[in-house]
Amino acid sequence: MVTSAQSGPRPAAGASSRLAPAVPRHRIPLLLAGLVCLLAALWGGLLLLGLPVPTLLATTAADHGPLMALGFLGTVISLERAVALGRGWAYAAPALAGVGGLAVLVSLPPVVGRLLLCVASIVLVVVYVVVHRIQPALHLRVMAAGAVCWYVATLLWLTGWTLPRLVPWIAGFLVLTILGERLELARVAMLTRTSVRQFLLAAVLFGAGLVLTTMPGGATEVGVRLVGAGMVGLAVWGALHDVARRTVKIAGVTRFMAVCLLAGYVWLLVGGVIWLLAGDLGVSVAVYDAALHAVFLGFVMSMIFGHAPVIVPAVMRVRLPFRGWFYAHVALLHVSLLVRVVLGDALGLAAWWRAGGVGTEVAILLFLGSSITAVAQARRATSVRPRGSAQPAGSTR
């Protein structure tokens, strides 16, 4: 990981014990753009669940997936990479992703938002290339492959492909990005040559499947099955080799993060099995719903929950102290998704499917609310702490 060279103006001596650090102003609009995309995607999710909520914009439902995966997560991921690199031009990636998501949302000509998102992915690929030249590493190549998946997805979208056909490539962006992050930590802690080869085998299987999904005829179904098999392999690899296996024994925020990560691997395994068995994700609405949400909610959002205590301080220069209530939104996410997939999709119980869908949305909103509350409490405590008082390492309440 390359640390940022942009530390910003330093406070006067002794001020750090009395004042909370300032949030970098140029990052706030980027995060706000991503947040708008997230909230619009959640609203669109309510419409797709058939709830009687107002249709504010037609795109909130039609583009629910891209708004969440590219508008929100694309902005956040590329912002974190720009902060790590510490070069001004790298912020073009989150800026383009955020504006591209907003362009999709407000019903500009479709080419506008899609093109902005495509260019954002190109900048992100360049960021990874630059970082790799500074510090060559396998995990950077894996994350760069994820950014290439983002680029391919938006390029195909620009050529007129429908969103369901783009799903494997969007999944590739998020799965490879997250696994690349985990690979970096596993490399430091406990990787052997054999485990690296196992990871590469699963990743190559996953990538080969993605390529086949762009082919005509029966190759698409084979590709989806290979992507599923790759997901299964990556999930098993993560569960066996991620440092979370060890850190789950450590109390406090360390255990919280490990629980989120290990639960995410379970959902990646579930999603992979569904993709492997289904082949054609569009064979039914239930299969499509379960296949997508096991990966995009069960795996991706659980990983986001788990990484937040690290990402938020790095990006926003604010402490996100751990609170025991963080487990509430994690538990709600996984229980609600289980209800949606098992009772809703598998058993066809529409009321439970809808209840599970609403539950996952509430879990995401609770995550945002809990994080904001914890940050606000930490900033108030920092602002009123007497000069010279010790800085707490973080609460485990």
Summary of the structure (lengths in Angstrom):
residues: 397
radius of gyration: 20.6
end to end distance: 30.1
largest distance: 69.5
contacts: 1436
relative contact order: 0.09
helix: 78%
strand: 0%
